[in-house]
Amino acid sequence: MEYEVYLRREVFEFLRQRRNEERDLLLTLFRSLGKDPYRRGDFAEMDGTGRAIEVLVFRRYAILYWADHAAKELKVTEVRFADR
């Protein structure tokens, strides 16, 4: 089942600053995560509530996300440069 994908405002702003090609690649990746919400990242980080946040390294970016299986939503919480 495909999940709805939600972006935090900061992710949206990050995307606005990217070139069209990069933005389209990232949006395609987000959609693919919504189609495969059980996909694991390359590693996980714990947030302040103890929730595991998946971190997927894609090209030069680190995409942080978690799946809310009860709501059938995938939440992209942060996109940052992977070398940070």
C-alpha positions as CSV (number, residue, x, y, z in Angstrom):
1,M,0.0,0.0,0.0
2,E,1.3,3.4,-0.9
3,Y,1.7,6.0,1.9
4,E,1.1,9.7,1.7
5,V,4.4,11.6,1.8
6,Y,4.6,14.7,4.0
7,L,7.5,17.1,4.0
8,R,8.4,19.4,6.8
9,R,8.5,23.1,5.9
10,E,12.3,23.1,6.1
11,V,12.5,20.3,3.6
12,F,10.2,22.2,1.3
13,E,12.4,25.3,1.6
14,F,15.5,23.2,0.9
15,L,13.9,21.9,-2.3
16,R,13.0,25.4,-3.4
17,Q,16.7,26.2,-3.3
18,R,17.8,23.3,-5.6
19,R,18.0,23.3,-9.3
20,N,15.0,21.7,-11.1
21,E,16.8,18.5,-12.0
22,E,18.0,18.0,-8.4
23,R,14.5,18.9,-7.0
24,D,12.8,16.4,-9.4
25,L,15.2,13.6,-8.4
26,L,14.6,14.2,-4.7
27,L,10.8,14.3,-5.2
28,T,10.9,11.1,-7.2
29,L,12.9,9.5,-4.3
30,F,10.3,10.7,-1.8
31,R,7.5,9.2,-3.9
32,S,9.4,5.9,-4.1
33,L,9.7,5.9,-0.3
34,G,6.0,6.4,0.0
35,K,5.5,3.3,-2.3
36,D,7.9,1.3,-0.1
37,P,7.3,2.6,3.4
38,Y,9.2,-0.3,5.1
39,R,12.4,0.6,3.2
40,R,15.3,1.0,5.6
41,G,17.8,3.7,5.3
42,D,21.6,3.3,5.4
43,F,21.4,3.8,9.1
44,A,19.1,5.2,11.7
45,E,19.3,8.1,14.2
46,M,17.1,8.5,17.3
47,D,15.1,11.7,17.7
48,G,14.3,13.4,20.9
49,T,11.3,11.1,21.5
50,G,13.3,7.9,21.0
51,R,11.8,7.3,17.5
52,A,14.2,5.8,15.0
53,I,14.6,8.1,12.0
54,E,15.9,6.4,8.9
55,V,18.7,8.1,7.1
56,L,19.1,7.4,3.4
57,V,22.2,8.7,1.6
58,F,21.2,9.6,-2.0
59,R,23.9,11.1,-4.1
60,R,25.2,14.1,-2.1
61,Y,22.1,14.2,0.2
62,A,21.1,12.6,3.5
63,I,17.3,12.2,3.6
64,L,15.8,11.7,7.1
65,Y,12.4,10.1,7.3
66,W,10.1,7.9,9.3
67,A,7.0,5.9,8.5
68,D,3.8,6.4,10.5
69,H,2.3,3.0,9.8
70,A,-0.9,3.7,11.8
71,A,-1.7,6.7,9.7
72,K,-0.1,5.3,6.5
73,E,2.1,8.3,6.1
74,L,5.8,8.8,5.4
75,K,7.3,11.9,6.9
76,V,10.4,13.4,5.5
77,T,11.8,15.4,8.3
78,E,15.1,16.7,7.0
79,V,17.3,16.8,3.9
80,R,20.9,17.8,4.3
81,F,24.1,17.5,2.5
82,A,25.6,14.1,3.3
83,D,29.1,15.4,4.1
84,R,27.8,17.4,7.1
